Amino acid sequence: MKKPATLRTPLAAGIAKVLKRLHYPLDVMLLCVRWYVAYSLSLRNLEEMMAERNIGVDHSTVHRWVIRLVPLFENAFRKHKRPVGKSWRMDETYIKARKGR
């Protein structure tokens, strides 16, 4: 049977090197880190959410993943970030203010 083609691009060398050393399913690690960064959840909340999905992971382990992976992802994403232009435009805003009080 032929393997389906994936749309994923290979990971950057630094990220692949760090992920290779971590002995946990990649999708679980990325899901926990993404939820921690995107939605201000506590580490213990993430531990409970993973337990509800029958995945045993400790909050300190999630914290280590966050510390190790977030800076790598930030550097990788910053390379693909579109540059900000030199020209900025802002609409005018008027505020009425009463004297007194």
Stockholm file with secondary structure:
# STOCKHOLM 1.0

chainA/1-101         MKKPATLRTPLAAGIAKVLKRLHYPLDVMLLCVRWYVAYSLSLRNLEEMMAERNIGVDHSTVHRWVIRLVPLFENAFRKHKRPVGKSWRMDETYIKARKGR
#=GR chainA/1-101 SS CCCCCCCCCCCCHHHHHHHHHCCSCHHHHHHHHHHHHHSCCCHHHHHHHHHHTTCCCCHHHHHHHHHHHHHHHHHHHHHHSCCCCSCCCCCCCCCCCCSCC
#=GC SS_cons         CCCCCCCCCCCCHHHHHHHHHCCSCHHHHHHHHHHHHHSCCCHHHHHHHHHHTTCCCCHHHHHHHHHHHHHHHHHHHHHHSCCCCSCCCCCCCCCCCCSCC
//
